[in-house]
Amino acid sequence: MAKYLAKRLGSALLVLFALSLLSFGMVRMMPGDPALQYLNIDNPDPNQLEEVRAELGLDRPWTTQYLEWLGGVLHGDFGTSLTKSAEIGTMLGDRFPVSLQLALIAVIVGLVIGLPSGVVSAVRQGTPLDGLIRGGSFIALSVPAFAIGAVLIMVNAFTFKLPLIGYTPWDKGPVASILSLLVPALVLSLAMSAVISRYSRGTVLDTLSQDYIRTARSKGVPTGRIVRGHALRNALIPVTTVVGIQLAALIGGTVVIESIFQIPGMGSMLIEAINSSDYPTIQACVLVLGACFVLINLLVDLLYPVIDPRVRAS
């Protein structure tokens, strides 16, 4: 296990290094001038722009900029925002927990909806209920989350007028904070619940067709016990992978939802940085999101032997 873990950590570091190079190079190919955004004035003097570029270090070679930035990151220093004059690490500390909270709630809601519906769909294969669940999954996968969110807010504005916009910080009350994110989390979780439902349905159907399941049924073992003891356990393996990937994706994929529901998370921070050509902030956001992908995928791999002991022997 130690050798396996060391190998995975080594590959993870290589991925993050490649991601840092890619993000650093790509943001500098984007249109826009950070110095112009920094001055925030119309028709600035060219000499003044050059002075600002020199002050921000943008006039130095890319290799020098990259090595200085990477050295700071390795010491936990993401630098200072070019447009907000604030420490990026502090901004990440404020924004990242909000996006993580939203993603975790969305994953929980997706599991609560997707896993039971997939199991029921498999057990009731060929029935109208199976068709209803599969049809609902198709619709959830087909309609974009931002469209559902926009329509939901529009309908709410003319009907119930519930407080769907905004975010309540955790220190103002955990219950109020969770409730403020429940609707956007539900919108985010619809596609995920559809994927989980399909994966769990397929795995449960495959398990129920095995010979040992037929033997158990012939001995009079109740269907509920078979599903709980065998089919559901096998379904957790692919579902765990899906949940891990979806959680990592949701942390960075909440950009539009955070904008629609005015949630001060990392997605909205990234959008603001892109609009203002804030290079260090974009790089930091991309690197942190990449680290989330790598870390969560590693944790999923380590969970396999816990879920299915047969993996230990392979």
C-alpha positions as CSV (number, residue, x, y, z in Angstrom):
1,M,0.0,0.0,0.0
2,A,2.9,2.4,0.8
3,K,4.4,1.7,-2.6
4,Y,1.1,2.2,-4.3
5,L,0.4,5.4,-2.4
6,A,3.9,6.8,-3.2
7,K,3.4,6.1,-6.9
8,R,0.0,7.8,-6.9
9,L,1.4,10.8,-5.1
10,G,4.2,11.1,-7.5
11,S,1.9,11.0,-10.5
12,A,-0.4,13.6,-8.8
13,L,2.6,16.0,-8.3
14,L,3.4,15.6,-12.0
15,V,-0.2,16.4,-13.0
16,L,-0.2,19.5,-10.8
17,F,3.1,20.6,-12.2
18,A,1.8,20.2,-15.8
19,L,-1.4,22.0,-14.7
20,S,0.6,25.0,-13.3
21,L,2.5,25.3,-16.6
22,L,-0.7,25.1,-18.6
23,S,-2.6,27.6,-16.6
24,F,0.3,30.0,-16.5
25,G,0.8,29.9,-20.2
26,M,-2.9,30.0,-21.2
27,V,-3.9,33.0,-19.0
28,R,-1.2,35.1,-20.8
29,M,-2.7,34.3,-24.1
30,M,-6.1,35.7,-23.0
31,P,-7.2,39.1,-24.3
32,G,-7.0,42.0,-21.9
33,D,-4.3,43.9,-20.1
34,P,-4.0,43.5,-16.3
35,A,-2.2,46.9,-16.1
36,L,-5.2,48.6,-17.8
37,Q,-7.6,46.9,-15.3
38,Y,-5.3,47.9,-12.5
39,L,-5.4,51.6,-13.4
40,N,-9.1,51.5,-14.1
41,I,-9.0,54.7,-16.1
42,D,-9.9,55.6,-19.7
43,N,-7.2,56.4,-22.2
44,P,-4.2,56.0,-19.8
45,D,-0.8,57.4,-20.7
46,P,1.4,54.7,-22.4
47,N,4.3,55.5,-20.1
48,Q,2.0,55.1,-17.1
49,L,1.0,51.7,-18.4
50,E,4.6,50.6,-18.7
51,E,5.3,51.8,-15.2
52,V,2.4,49.7,-13.9
53,R,3.6,46.7,-15.8
54,A,7.0,47.0,-14.3
55,E,5.5,47.5,-10.9
56,L,3.4,44.3,-11.3
57,G,6.3,42.4,-12.7
58,L,4.6,41.8,-16.1
59,D,7.5,43.2,-18.1
60,R,9.8,40.3,-17.0
61,P,10.3,37.1,-19.0
62,W,7.6,34.5,-18.6
63,T,10.1,32.0,-17.2
64,T,11.1,34.4,-14.4
65,Q,7.5,35.2,-13.6
66,Y,6.6,31.5,-13.5
67,L,9.5,30.4,-11.3
68,E,8.8,33.2,-8.8
69,W,5.1,32.4,-8.7
70,L,5.7,28.6,-8.4
71,G,8.2,29.3,-5.6
72,G,5.7,31.3,-3.7
73,V,3.0,28.6,-4.1
74,L,5.3,26.0,-2.7
75,H,5.7,28.2,0.4
76,G,1.9,28.7,0.6
77,D,2.0,32.2,-0.9
78,F,-0.3,32.6,-4.0
79,G,0.6,36.2,-4.4
80,T,-1.5,39.4,-4.5
81,S,-4.5,40.1,-6.8
82,L,-3.6,42.5,-9.5
83,T,-7.0,44.2,-9.4
84,K,-8.1,44.0,-5.8
85,S,-4.9,44.6,-3.9
86,A,-5.8,41.6,-1.7
87,E,-3.9,38.4,-0.7
88,I,-5.1,35.6,-3.0
89,G,-4.6,33.1,-0.2
90,T,-7.0,35.1,2.0
91,M,-9.6,35.3,-0.9
92,L,-9.3,31.5,-1.4
93,G,-9.8,30.9,2.3
94,D,-13.0,32.9,2.2
95,R,-14.4,31.6,-1.1
96,F,-13.3,27.9,-1.3
97,P,-15.3,26.8,1.8
98,V,-18.5,28.2,0.3
99,S,-18.1,26.3,-3.0
100,L,-17.1,23.1,-1.0
101,Q,-20.2,23.4,1.1
102,L,-22.4,23.8,-2.0
103,A,-20.7,20.9,-3.7
104,L,-21.1,18.6,-0.6
105,I,-24.7,19.4,-0.2
106,A,-25.3,18.8,-3.9
107,V,-23.5,15.4,-3.7
108,I,-25.6,14.4,-0.7
109,V,-28.8,15.4,-2.4
110,G,-27.7,13.6,-5.6
111,L,-27.0,10.4,-3.6
112,V,-30.3,10.6,-1.8
113,I,-32.2,10.9,-5.1
114,G,-30.0,8.8,-7.4
115,L,-29.0,5.7,-5.5
116,P,-32.5,4.7,-4.3
117,S,-34.1,5.5,-7.6
118,G,-31.5,3.4,-9.5
119,V,-32.0,0.4,-7.2
120,V,-35.8,0.7,-7.4
121,S,-35.6,1.0,-11.2
122,A,-33.5,-2.2,-11.4
123,V,-35.8,-4.2,-9.0
124,R,-38.9,-3.0,-10.9
125,Q,-37.3,-3.5,-14.4
126,G,-39.9,-3.2,-17.2
127,T,-42.6,-1.6,-15.0
128,P,-44.1,1.9,-15.5
129,L,-42.1,3.0,-12.4
130,D,-38.9,1.9,-14.2
131,G,-39.8,3.8,-17.3
132,L,-40.7,6.9,-15.2
133,I,-37.3,6.9,-13.4
134,R,-35.4,6.3,-16.6
135,G,-37.3,9.1,-18.4
136,G,-36.7,11.5,-15.5
137,S,-33.0,10.7,-15.6
138,F,-32.9,11.4,-19.3
139,I,-34.5,14.8,-18.8
140,A,-32.2,15.7,-15.9
141,L,-29.2,14.9,-18.1
142,S,-30.5,16.8,-21.1
143,V,-31.5,20.2,-19.4
144,P,-28.5,22.4,-18.3
145,A,-28.4,23.3,-14.7
146,F,-28.2,27.0,-15.4
147,A,-31.4,26.8,-17.4
148,I,-33.2,25.1,-14.6
149,G,-31.9,27.6,-12.1
150,A,-32.9,30.6,-14.2
151,V,-36.4,29.3,-14.8
152,L,-36.8,28.4,-11.1
153,I,-35.8,32.0,-10.1
154,M,-38.1,33.5,-12.7
155,V,-41.1,31.3,-11.6
156,N,-40.4,32.0,-8.0
157,A,-40.4,35.8,-8.6
158,F,-44.0,35.6,-9.8
159,T,-45.3,33.0,-7.4
160,F,-43.9,32.0,-4.0
161,K,-41.3,34.8,-3.8
162,L,-39.0,32.7,-1.6
163,P,-35.6,34.0,-0.7
164,L,-33.6,31.9,-3.2
165,I,-30.9,34.5,-3.9
166,G,-27.9,35.0,-1.7
167,Y,-25.9,33.1,0.9
168,T,-26.0,32.9,4.7
169,P,-22.5,32.4,6.2
170,W,-21.9,29.4,8.3
171,D,-21.1,31.5,11.4
172,K,-24.5,33.1,11.2
173,G,-26.1,29.6,11.8
174,P,-25.4,26.2,10.3
175,V,-29.0,25.5,9.6
176,A,-29.6,28.8,7.9
177,S,-26.5,28.4,5.9
178,I,-27.5,25.0,4.6
179,L,-31.0,26.1,3.8
180,S,-29.6,29.1,1.8
181,L,-27.7,26.6,-0.4
182,L,-30.4,23.9,-0.6
183,V,-32.1,25.1,-3.8
184,P,-28.9,25.7,-5.8
185,A,-27.5,22.4,-4.6
186,L,-30.7,20.7,-5.8
187,V,-30.3,22.3,-9.2
188,L,-26.7,21.2,-9.3
189,S,-27.5,17.6,-8.1
190,L,-30.1,16.8,-10.8
191,A,-27.6,15.7,-13.5
192,M,-25.5,13.9,-10.9
193,S,-28.4,12.0,-9.5
194,A,-29.3,10.9,-13.0
195,V,-25.8,9.6,-13.6
196,I,-25.8,7.8,-10.2
197,S,-29.2,6.3,-10.9
198,R,-28.1,4.9,-14.2
199,Y,-24.8,3.4,-12.8
200,S,-26.6,1.9,-9.8
201,R,-29.4,0.5,-12.0
202,G,-26.9,-1.2,-14.3
203,T,-24.8,-2.7,-11.5
204,V,-27.8,-3.9,-9.6
205,L,-29.3,-5.5,-12.7
206,D,-26.0,-7.3,-13.4
207,T,-25.8,-8.5,-9.8
208,L,-29.3,-9.8,-9.8
209,S,-28.6,-11.9,-12.9
210,Q,-25.8,-13.8,-11.2
211,D,-26.1,-17.5,-10.4
212,Y,-25.6,-17.0,-6.6
213,I,-28.5,-14.6,-6.6
214,R,-30.8,-17.2,-8.3
215,T,-29.7,-19.7,-5.7
216,A,-30.5,-17.3,-2.9
217,R,-33.9,-16.7,-4.3
218,S,-34.6,-20.4,-4.7
219,K,-33.8,-20.8,-1.0
220,G,-36.5,-18.3,-0.2
221,V,-34.2,-15.3,0.7
222,P,-36.4,-12.1,0.6
223,T,-35.7,-9.8,-2.3
224,G,-35.1,-6.9,0.0
225,R,-32.3,-8.8,1.8
226,I,-30.7,-9.8,-1.5
227,V,-30.7,-6.2,-2.7
228,R,-29.3,-4.8,0.6
229,G,-26.7,-7.6,1.1
230,H,-25.4,-8.1,-2.4
231,A,-26.7,-5.8,-5.1
232,L,-26.4,-2.5,-3.2
233,R,-22.9,-3.3,-2.0
234,N,-21.7,-4.0,-5.6
235,A,-23.4,-0.9,-6.8
236,L,-21.4,1.3,-4.4
237,I,-18.1,0.6,-6.3
238,P,-19.0,2.5,-9.5
239,V,-21.1,5.0,-7.6
240,T,-18.1,5.8,-5.4
241,T,-16.1,6.7,-8.5
242,V,-18.9,8.8,-9.9
243,V,-19.4,10.7,-6.6
244,G,-15.7,11.4,-6.4
245,I,-15.4,12.7,-9.9
246,Q,-18.7,14.7,-9.6
247,L,-17.6,16.2,-6.2
248,A,-14.3,17.5,-7.7
249,A,-16.2,18.8,-10.8
250,L,-18.9,20.5,-8.7
251,I,-16.4,22.5,-6.7
252,G,-15.2,24.2,-9.9
253,G,-18.3,23.7,-11.9
254,T,-20.6,25.9,-9.9
255,V,-19.6,29.0,-11.8
256,V,-22.9,29.8,-13.5
257,I,-25.0,28.6,-10.5
258,E,-23.1,30.8,-8.1
259,S,-23.6,33.7,-10.5
260,I,-27.3,33.0,-10.9
261,F,-28.0,32.6,-7.1
262,Q,-25.3,35.2,-6.1
263,I,-23.3,32.9,-4.0
264,P,-19.8,34.2,-3.1
265,G,-17.9,31.0,-3.9
266,M,-14.8,30.1,-5.9
267,G,-16.6,29.9,-9.2
268,S,-17.7,33.6,-9.0
269,M,-14.2,34.5,-7.9
270,L,-12.7,32.8,-11.0
271,I,-15.2,34.6,-13.3
272,E,-14.3,38.0,-11.7
273,A,-10.6,37.2,-12.2
274,I,-11.1,36.3,-15.9
275,N,-13.1,39.4,-16.6
276,S,-10.3,41.6,-15.1
277,S,-7.3,39.6,-16.5
278,D,-6.1,39.0,-13.0
279,Y,-3.4,36.4,-13.8
280,P,-2.3,35.3,-10.3
281,T,-5.9,34.8,-9.2
282,I,-6.8,32.7,-12.3
283,Q,-3.7,30.6,-11.8
284,A,-4.4,30.0,-8.1
285,C,-8.0,29.1,-8.8
286,V,-7.1,26.6,-11.5
287,L,-4.3,25.1,-9.4
288,V,-6.6,24.6,-6.4
289,L,-9.3,23.1,-8.5
290,G,-6.8,20.7,-10.1
291,A,-5.5,19.8,-6.6
292,C,-9.1,19.0,-5.6
293,F,-9.5,16.6,-8.6
294,V,-6.2,14.8,-7.8
295,L,-6.9,14.5,-4.1
296,I,-10.5,13.3,-4.4
297,N,-9.5,10.7,-7.1
298,L,-6.8,9.5,-4.8
299,L,-9.2,9.1,-1.9
300,V,-11.6,7.3,-4.1
301,D,-8.9,4.8,-5.1
302,L,-8.1,4.2,-1.5
303,L,-11.7,3.6,-0.6
304,Y,-12.1,0.7,-3.1
305,P,-10.6,-1.9,-0.7
306,V,-12.9,-0.7,2.1
307,I,-16.0,-1.1,-0.1
308,D,-15.0,-4.3,-1.8
309,P,-12.4,-6.5,0.0
310,R,-11.8,-8.4,-3.2
311,V,-9.8,-5.4,-4.5
312,R,-7.2,-6.1,-1.8
313,A,-6.5,-9.5,-3.3
314,S,-6.2,-8.3,-6.9
